[in-house]
Amino acid sequence: MSEDLFLKIIDRQIPADIVFETEDVLAFRDINPQAPVHVLIIPKVHIRTINDIEQEHEALVGKLFTAAREIAAQEGVAEDGYRVVMNCNEGAGQSVFHIHLHLLGGRGLTWPPG
Ligand code: 5GP
């Protein structure tokens, strides 16, 4: 999968169902949802994996979580519960190399994940 797929979504070169946007963060529905609510939350700057997060990105990474909180409320899953997860590298299932939080909700979620 293209390394810069999500940059193309940010640039509106590829369509997406956008549910939230700020100056720094974009969120849109996953094309292959694993739950009734499955939203991807990304920074607008390209950071390849969690391993590439630097100290200068700390505030930005925090904004992914405040976005998650707002989207969970917007999607009506905040009270029942939801999960945010970020996969790092192929072994953990990362397939798009631009960091993204998955926000999953709207159904019961088991632990541990597969
Ligand atoms: P990862 O496997 O890297 O943690 O998550 C990548 C996610 O991006 C997958 O859940 C996949 O379904 C989603 N995805 C891949 N291509 C597209 C796309 O073009 N549009 C949207 N909305 N989601 C995509």
Backbone and ligand atoms as CSV (ligand in chain L), in Angstrom:
chain,resi,resn,atom,element,x,y,z
A,1,MET,N,N,0.847,-1.192,0.000
A,1,MET,CA,C,0.000,0.000,0.000
A,1,MET,C,C,0.890,1.253,0.000
A,2,SER,N,N,0.436,2.268,-0.726
A,2,SER,CA,C,1.248,3.482,-0.885
A,2,SER,C,C,1.613,4.098,0.460
A,3,GLU,N,N,2.860,4.501,0.572
A,3,GLU,CA,C,3.336,5.141,1.803
A,3,GLU,C,C,2.596,6.440,2.084
A,4,ASP,N,N,2.210,7.147,0.986
A,4,ASP,CA,C,1.640,8.472,1.185
A,4,ASP,C,C,0.136,8.513,0.908
A,5,LEU,N,N,-0.517,7.365,1.043
A,5,LEU,CA,C,-1.961,7.295,0.815
A,5,LEU,C,C,-2.711,8.326,1.652
A,6,PHE,N,N,-2.361,8.439,2.919
A,6,PHE,CA,C,-3.103,9.356,3.787
A,6,PHE,C,C,-2.775,10.815,3.464
A,7,LEU,N,N,-1.564,11.083,2.955
A,7,LEU,CA,C,-1.276,12.454,2.506
A,7,LEU,C,C,-2.188,12.810,1.334
A,8,LYS,N,N,-2.502,11.830,0.507
A,8,LYS,CA,C,-3.416,12.074,-0.622
A,8,LYS,C,C,-4.830,12.358,-0.125
A,9,ILE,N,N,-5.211,11.719,0.968
A,9,ILE,CA,C,-6.529,12.017,1.560
A,9,ILE,C,C,-6.514,13.430,2.140
A,10,ILE,N,N,-5.424,13.790,2.824
A,10,ILE,CA,C,-5.301,15.154,3.370
A,10,ILE,C,C,-5.408,16.182,2.245
A,11,ASP,N,N,-4.768,15.895,1.125
A,11,ASP,CA,C,-4.757,16.827,-0.017
A,11,ASP,C,C,-6.011,16.732,-0.880
A,12,ARG,N,N,-6.953,15.868,-0.466
A,12,ARG,CA,C,-8.230,15.667,-1.196
A,12,ARG,C,C,-7.989,15.097,-2.604
A,13,GLN,N,N,-6.864,14.403,-2.787
A,13,GLN,CA,C,-6.628,13.726,-4.072
A,13,GLN,C,C,-7.368,12.394,-4.106
A,14,ILE,N,N,-7.648,11.849,-2.907
A,14,ILE,CA,C,-8.422,10.615,-2.759
A,14,ILE,C,C,-9.600,10.966,-1.848
A,15,PRO,N,N,-10.825,10.568,-2.229
A,15,PRO,CA,C,-11.974,10.905,-1.391
A,15,PRO,C,C,-11.994,10.094,-0.102
A,16,ALA,N,N,-12.558,10.677,0.931
A,16,ALA,CA,C,-12.737,9.979,2.206
A,16,ALA,C,C,-13.927,10.595,2.914
A,17,ASP,N,N,-14.525,9.810,3.791
A,17,ASP,CA,C,-15.672,10.284,4.581
A,17,ASP,C,C,-15.106,10.950,5.839
A,18,ILE,N,N,-14.841,12.230,5.729
A,18,ILE,CA,C,-14.175,12.989,6.797
A,18,ILE,C,C,-15.185,13.334,7.885
A,19,VAL,N,N,-14.816,13.036,9.135
A,19,VAL,CA,C,-15.736,13.290,10.253
A,19,VAL,C,C,-15.222,14.375,11.198
A,20,PHE,N,N,-13.949,14.766,11.055
A,20,PHE,CA,C,-13.364,15.721,11.997
A,20,PHE,C,C,-12.113,16.302,11.340
A,21,GLU,N,N,-11.919,17.604,11.518
A,21,GLU,CA,C,-10.701,18.216,10.974
A,21,GLU,C,C,-10.325,19.442,11.789
A,22,THR,N,N,-9.041,19.578,12.062
A,22,THR,CA,C,-8.487,20.806,12.633
A,22,THR,C,C,-7.280,21.178,11.766
A,23,GLU,N,N,-6.565,22.202,12.196
A,23,GLU,CA,C,-5.373,22.630,11.469
A,23,GLU,C,C,-4.332,21.513,11.400
A,24,ASP,N,N,-4.300,20.684,12.434
A,24,ASP,CA,C,-3.225,19.685,12.568
A,24,ASP,C,C,-3.657,18.234,12.368
A,25,VAL,N,N,-4.949,17.990,12.461
A,25,VAL,CA,C,-5.453,16.610,12.535
A,25,VAL,C,C,-6.611,16.423,11.559
A,26,LEU,N,N,-6.662,15.224,10.956
A,26,LEU,CA,C,-7.792,14.853,10.095
A,26,LEU,C,C,-8.291,13.482,10.540
A,27,ALA,N,N,-9.605,13.284,10.493
A,27,ALA,CA,C,-10.180,11.973,10.847
A,27,ALA,C,C,-11.250,11.617,9.833
A,28,PHE,N,N,-11.254,10.345,9.442
A,28,PHE,CA,C,-12.180,9.884,8.405
A,28,PHE,C,C,-12.498,8.416,8.651
A,29,ARG,N,N,-13.621,7.957,8.103
A,29,ARG,CA,C,-14.051,6.572,8.337
A,29,ARG,C,C,-13.145,5.595,7.589
A,30,ASP,N,N,-12.830,4.493,8.270
A,30,ASP,CA,C,-12.019,3.446,7.642
A,30,ASP,C,C,-12.798,2.834,6.478
A,31,ILE,N,N,-12.107,2.571,5.393
A,31,ILE,CA,C,-12.734,2.020,4.187
A,31,ILE,C,C,-13.182,0.570,4.402
A,32,ASN,N,N,-12.601,-0.096,5.381
A,32,ASN,CA,C,-12.919,-1.502,5.675
A,32,ASN,C,C,-13.214,-1.623,7.171
A,33,PRO,N,N,-14.371,-1.096,7.601
A,33,PRO,CA,C,-14.628,-0.954,9.041
A,33,PRO,C,C,-14.699,-2.288,9.772
A,34,GLN,N,N,-14.078,-2.303,10.947
A,34,GLN,CA,C,-14.055,-3.498,11.800
A,34,GLN,C,C,-15.043,-3.385,12.959
A,35,ALA,N,N,-15.802,-2.316,12.984
A,35,ALA,CA,C,-16.816,-2.078,14.012
A,35,ALA,C,C,-17.788,-1.054,13.438
A,36,PRO,N,N,-18.991,-0.931,14.030
A,36,PRO,CA,C,-19.952,0.056,13.506
A,36,PRO,C,C,-19.357,1.467,13.433
A,37,VAL,N,N,-18.528,1.809,14.406
A,37,VAL,CA,C,-17.762,3.059,14.329
A,37,VAL,C,C,-16.285,2.685,14.181
A,38,HIS,N,N,-15.683,3.077,13.084
A,38,HIS,CA,C,-14.254,2.820,12.863
A,38,HIS,C,C,-13.693,4.034,12.122
A,39,VAL,N,N,-13.037,4.887,12.895
A,39,VAL,CA,C,-12.523,6.150,12.364
A,39,VAL,C,C,-11.003,6.137,12.497
A,40,LEU,N,N,-10.320,6.648,11.489
A,40,LEU,CA,C,-8.864,6.798,11.510
A,40,LEU,C,C,-8.533,8.259,11.787
A,41,ILE,N,N,-7.642,8.484,12.745
A,41,ILE,CA,C,-7.276,9.840,13.162
A,41,ILE,C,C,-5.797,10.024,12.874
A,42,ILE,N,N,-5.487,10.999,12.029
A,42,ILE,CA,C,-4.103,11.149,11.552
A,42,ILE,C,C,-3.600,12.578,11.742
A,43,PRO,N,N,-2.286,12.720,11.941
A,43,PRO,CA,C,-1.706,14.061,11.892
A,43,PRO,C,C,-1.551,14.469,10.430
A,44,LYS,N,N,-1.584,15.775,10.178
A,44,LYS,CA,C,-1.440,16.225,8.794
A,44,LYS,C,C,0.014,16.217,8.325
A,45,VAL,N,N,0.952,16.071,9.268
A,45,VAL,CA,C,2.346,15.909,8.854
A,45,VAL,C,C,2.661,14.418,8.789
A,46,HIS,N,N,3.577,14.092,7.911
A,46,HIS,CA,C,3.907,12.685,7.700
A,46,HIS,C,C,4.866,12.179,8.777
A,47,ILE,N,N,4.389,11.243,9.576
A,47,ILE,CA,C,5.229,10.509,10.530
A,47,ILE,C,C,4.980,9.038,10.203
A,48,ARG,N,N,6.035,8.324,9.909
A,48,ARG,CA,C,5.889,7.008,9.306
A,48,ARG,C,C,5.325,5.960,10.272
A,49,THR,N,N,5.932,5.859,11.456
A,49,THR,CA,C,5.490,4.880,12.461
A,49,THR,C,C,5.678,5.503,13.847
A,50,ILE,N,N,5.211,4.800,14.869
A,50,ILE,CA,C,5.437,5.270,16.243
A,50,ILE,C,C,6.943,5.422,16.484
A,51,ASN,N,N,7.743,4.578,15.873
A,51,ASN,CA,C,9.197,4.642,16.063
A,51,ASN,C,C,9.808,5.949,15.553
A,52,ASP,N,N,9.054,6.669,14.744
A,52,ASP,CA,C,9.550,7.933,14.181
A,52,ASP,C,C,9.019,9.157,14.927
A,53,ILE,N,N,8.258,8.934,15.995
A,53,ILE,CA,C,7.743,10.065,16.782
A,53,ILE,C,C,8.894,10.646,17.598
A,54,GLU,N,N,9.101,11.961,17.439
A,54,GLU,CA,C,10.165,12.677,18.154
A,54,GLU,C,C,9.539,13.559,19.225
A,55,GLN,N,N,10.407,14.083,20.084
A,55,GLN,CA,C,9.949,14.977,21.152
A,55,GLN,C,C,9.142,16.153,20.589
A,56,GLU,N,N,9.552,16.637,19.424
A,56,GLU,CA,C,8.864,17.786,18.813
A,56,GLU,C,C,7.422,17.444,18.415
A,57,HIS,N,N,7.089,16.156,18.359
A,57,HIS,CA,C,5.742,15.736,17.964
A,57,HIS,C,C,4.810,15.502,19.152
A,58,GLU,N,N,5.326,15.688,20.373
A,58,GLU,CA,C,4.532,15.294,21.543
A,58,GLU,C,C,3.177,16.002,21.603
A,59,ALA,N,N,3.161,17.298,21.356
A,59,ALA,CA,C,1.883,18.031,21.416
A,59,ALA,C,C,0.948,17.545,20.315
A,60,LEU,N,N,1.517,17.307,19.143
A,60,LEU,CA,C,0.713,16.846,18.014
A,60,LEU,C,C,0.093,15.484,18.302
A,61,VAL,N,N,0.869,14.578,18.858
A,61,VAL,CA,C,0.348,13.243,19.184
A,61,VAL,C,C,-0.761,13.361,20.237
A,62,GLY,N,N,-0.589,14.291,21.173
A,62,GLY,CA,C,-1.659,14.538,22.146
A,62,GLY,C,C,-2.947,14.968,21.462
A,63,LYS,N,N,-2.810,15.730,20.381
A,63,LYS,CA,C,-4.003,16.200,19.665
A,63,LYS,C,C,-4.768,15.058,19.006
A,64,LEU,N,N,-4.071,13.974,18.686
A,64,LEU,CA,C,-4.779,12.805,18.135
A,64,LEU,C,C,-5.752,12.261,19.179
A,65,PHE,N,N,-5.342,12.326,20.445
A,65,PHE,CA,C,-6.198,11.796,21.515
A,65,PHE,C,C,-7.333,12.745,21.869
A,66,THR,N,N,-7.083,14.038,21.835
A,66,THR,CA,C,-8.214,14.945,22.089
A,66,THR,C,C,-9.209,14.857,20.931
A,67,ALA,N,N,-8.706,14.629,19.734
A,67,ALA,CA,C,-9.611,14.394,18.599
A,67,ALA,C,C,-10.420,13.121,18.838
A,68,ALA,N,N,-9.768,12.071,19.334
A,68,ALA,CA,C,-10.470,10.805,19.612
A,68,ALA,C,C,-11.606,11.039,20.608
A,69,ARG,N,N,-11.304,11.786,21.642
A,69,ARG,CA,C,-12.338,12.077,22.643
A,69,ARG,C,C,-13.522,12.789,22.005
A,70,GLU,N,N,-13.251,13.761,21.177
A,70,GLU,CA,C,-14.338,14.522,20.543
A,70,GLU,C,C,-15.118,13.662,19.550
A,71,ILE,N,N,-14.424,12.850,18.797
A,71,ILE,CA,C,-15.090,12.007,17.789
A,71,ILE,C,C,-15.940,10.941,18.488
A,72,ALA,N,N,-15.432,10.386,19.568
A,72,ALA,CA,C,-16.209,9.373,20.314
A,72,ALA,C,C,-17.527,9.976,20.792
A,73,ALA,N,N,-17.482,11.203,21.281
A,73,ALA,CA,C,-18.718,11.864,21.726
A,73,ALA,C,C,-19.636,12.112,20.528
A,74,GLN,N,N,-19.053,12.608,19.459
A,74,GLN,CA,C,-19.811,12.909,18.225
A,74,GLN,C,C,-20.490,11.656,17.668
A,75,GLU,N,N,-19.791,10.522,17.764
A,75,GLU,CA,C,-20.304,9.267,17.197
A,75,GLU,C,C,-21.204,8.518,18.183
A,76,GLY,N,N,-21.322,9.035,19.410
A,76,GLY,CA,C,-22.234,8.447,20.388
A,76,GLY,C,C,-21.726,7.193,21.073
A,77,VAL,N,N,-20.397,7.012,21.115
A,77,VAL,CA,C,-19.838,5.804,21.740
A,77,VAL,C,C,-19.071,6.113,23.026
A,78,ALA,N,N,-19.009,7.383,23.409
A,78,ALA,CA,C,-18.156,7.767,24.544
A,78,ALA,C,C,-18.567,7.067,25.835
A,79,GLU,N,N,-19.862,6.955,26.070
A,79,GLU,CA,C,-20.312,6.391,27.346
A,79,GLU,C,C,-20.259,4.868,27.345
A,80,ASP,N,N,-20.680,4.238,26.280
A,80,ASP,CA,C,-20.649,2.768,26.214
A,80,ASP,C,C,-19.214,2.249,26.210
A,81,GLY,N,N,-18.326,2.981,25.556
A,81,GLY,CA,C,-16.924,2.578,25.512
A,81,GLY,C,C,-16.439,2.375,24.094
A,82,TYR,N,N,-15.179,2.594,23.924
A,82,TYR,CA,C,-14.548,2.489,22.610
A,82,TYR,C,C,-13.067,2.216,22.825
A,83,ARG,N,N,-12.381,1.909,21.748
A,83,ARG,CA,C,-10.944,1.619,21.831
A,83,ARG,C,C,-10.196,2.486,20.833
A,84,VAL,N,N,-9.031,2.986,21.241
A,84,VAL,CA,C,-8.118,3.597,20.272
A,84,VAL,C,C,-6.847,2.763,20.265
A,85,VAL,N,N,-6.364,2.507,19.066
A,85,VAL,CA,C,-5.178,1.662,18.916
A,85,VAL,C,C,-4.352,2.165,17.744
A,86,MET,N,N,-3.026,2.065,17.896
A,86,MET,CA,C,-2.120,2.428,16.810
A,86,MET,C,C,-1.167,1.264,16.589
A,87,ASN,N,N,-1.188,0.700,15.405
A,87,ASN,CA,C,-0.297,-0.403,15.076
A,87,ASN,C,C,1.058,0.145,14.646
A,88,CYS,N,N,2.133,-0.542,15.024
A,88,CYS,CA,C,3.473,-0.118,14.638
A,88,CYS,C,C,4.188,-1.236,13.899
A,89,ASN,N,N,4.399,-1.002,12.620
A,89,ASN,CA,C,5.121,-1.910,11.727
A,89,ASN,C,C,4.307,-3.168,11.379
A,90,GLU,N,N,4.802,-3.882,10.382
A,90,GLU,CA,C,4.034,-4.985,9.788
A,90,GLU,C,C,3.624,-6.047,10.813
A,91,GLY,N,N,4.524,-6.327,11.748
A,91,GLY,CA,C,4.258,-7.393,12.724
A,91,GLY,C,C,3.036,-7.116,13.577
A,92,ALA,N,N,2.692,-5.855,13.707
A,92,ALA,CA,C,1.506,-5.466,14.491
A,92,ALA,C,C,0.316,-5.147,13.593
A,93,GLY,N,N,0.505,-5.321,12.278
A,93,GLY,CA,C,-0.610,-5.107,11.364
A,93,GLY,C,C,-0.641,-3.750,10.689
A,94,GLN,N,N,0.413,-2.938,10.855
A,94,GLN,CA,C,0.403,-1.639,10.176
A,94,GLN,C,C,0.544,-1.848,8.672
A,95,SER,N,N,-0.356,-1.256,7.917
A,95,SER,CA,C,-0.308,-1.386,6.461
A,95,SER,C,C,-0.187,-0.033,5.763
A,96,VAL,N,N,-0.512,1.048,6.458
A,96,VAL,CA,C,-0.330,2.392,5.907
A,96,VAL,C,C,0.693,3.102,6.788
A,97,PHE,N,N,1.781,3.538,6.158
A,97,PHE,CA,C,2.920,4.047,6.941
A,97,PHE,C,C,2.862,5.571,7.072
A,98,HIS,N,N,1.801,5.968,7.734
A,98,HIS,CA,C,1.554,7.355,8.179
A,98,HIS,C,C,0.756,7.144,9.452
A,99,ILE,N,N,1.313,7.515,10.604
A,99,ILE,CA,C,0.685,7.092,11.864
A,99,ILE,C,C,-0.803,7.474,11.919
A,100,HIS,N,N,-1.573,6.582,12.516
A,100,HIS,CA,C,-3.020,6.802,12.642
A,100,HIS,C,C,-3.533,6.057,13.848
A,101,LEU,N,N,-4.411,6.725,14.580
A,101,LEU,CA,C,-5.162,6.045,15.628
A,101,LEU,C,C,-6.401,5.458,14.983
A,102,HIS,N,N,-6.670,4.188,15.298
A,102,HIS,CA,C,-7.969,3.604,14.978
A,102,HIS,C,C,-8.889,3.895,16.159
A,103,LEU,N,N,-10.057,4.437,15.922
A,103,LEU,CA,C,-11.077,4.566,16.957
A,103,LEU,C,C,-12.188,3.585,16.597
A,104,LEU,N,N,-12.391,2.607,17.486
A,104,LEU,CA,C,-13.362,1.534,17.234
A,104,LEU,C,C,-14.424,1.549,18.325
A,105,GLY,N,N,-15.672,1.455,17.920
A,105,GLY,CA,C,-16.740,1.421,18.914
A,105,GLY,C,C,-18.051,1.009,18.267
A,106,GLY,N,N,-19.082,0.985,19.096
A,106,GLY,CA,C,-20.407,0.619,18.597
A,106,GLY,C,C,-20.708,-0.854,18.707
A,107,ARG,N,N,-19.778,-1.621,19.275
A,107,ARG,CA,C,-20.007,-3.044,19.562
A,107,ARG,C,C,-19.123,-3.421,20.733
A,108,GLY,N,N,-19.366,-4.595,21.321
A,108,GLY,CA,C,-18.500,-5.090,22.384
A,108,GLY,C,C,-17.120,-5.387,21.812
A,109,LEU,N,N,-16.087,-5.043,22.559
A,109,LEU,CA,C,-14.709,-5.280,22.097
A,109,LEU,C,C,-14.019,-6.188,23.109
A,110,THR,N,N,-13.462,-7.261,22.623
A,110,THR,CA,C,-12.813,-8.218,23.517
A,110,THR,C,C,-11.345,-7.853,23.733
A,111,TRP,N,N,-10.768,-8.437,24.762
A,111,TRP,CA,C,-9.360,-8.215,25.068
A,111,TRP,C,C,-8.742,-9.544,25.465
A,112,PRO,N,N,-7.550,-9.906,25.032
A,112,PRO,CA,C,-6.679,-9.105,24.167
A,112,PRO,C,C,-7.112,-9.145,22.714
A,113,PRO,N,N,-6.721,-8.124,21.927
A,113,PRO,CA,C,-7.011,-8.147,20.496
A,113,PRO,C,C,-6.156,-9.238,19.832
A,114,GLY,N,N,-6.533,-9.654,18.657
A,114,GLY,CA,C,-5.823,-10.749,17.963
A,114,GLY,C,C,-4.458,-10.329,17.476
L,1,5GP,P1,P,-3.208,-0.191,9.653
L,1,5GP,O1,O,-3.395,-1.589,9.114
L,1,5GP,O2,O,-2.047,0.506,8.984
L,1,5GP,O3,O,-3.166,-0.084,11.146
L,1,5GP,O4,O,-4.532,0.597,9.247
L,1,5GP,C1,C,-4.724,1.090,7.972
L,1,5GP,C2,C,-6.214,1.251,7.779
L,1,5GP,O5,O,-6.423,2.075,6.666
L,1,5GP,C3,C,-6.934,-0.066,7.512
L,1,5GP,O6,O,-7.896,-0.303,8.531
L,1,5GP,C4,C,-7.559,0.152,6.146
L,1,5GP,O7,O,-8.852,-0.412,6.032
L,1,5GP,C5,C,-7.586,1.650,6.012
L,1,5GP,N1,N,-7.489,2.134,4.659
L,1,5GP,C6,C,-6.639,1.701,3.702
L,1,5GP,N2,N,-6.812,2.397,2.565
L,1,5GP,C7,C,-7.793,3.300,2.822
L,1,5GP,C8,C,-8.408,4.316,2.026
L,1,5GP,O8,O,-8.080,4.541,0.862
L,1,5GP,N3,N,-9.387,5.033,2.618
L,1,5GP,C9,C,-9.780,4.830,3.913
L,1,5GP,N4,N,-10.756,5.585,4.389
L,1,5GP,N5,N,-9.207,3.884,4.683
L,1,5GP,C10,C,-8.222,3.136,4.147
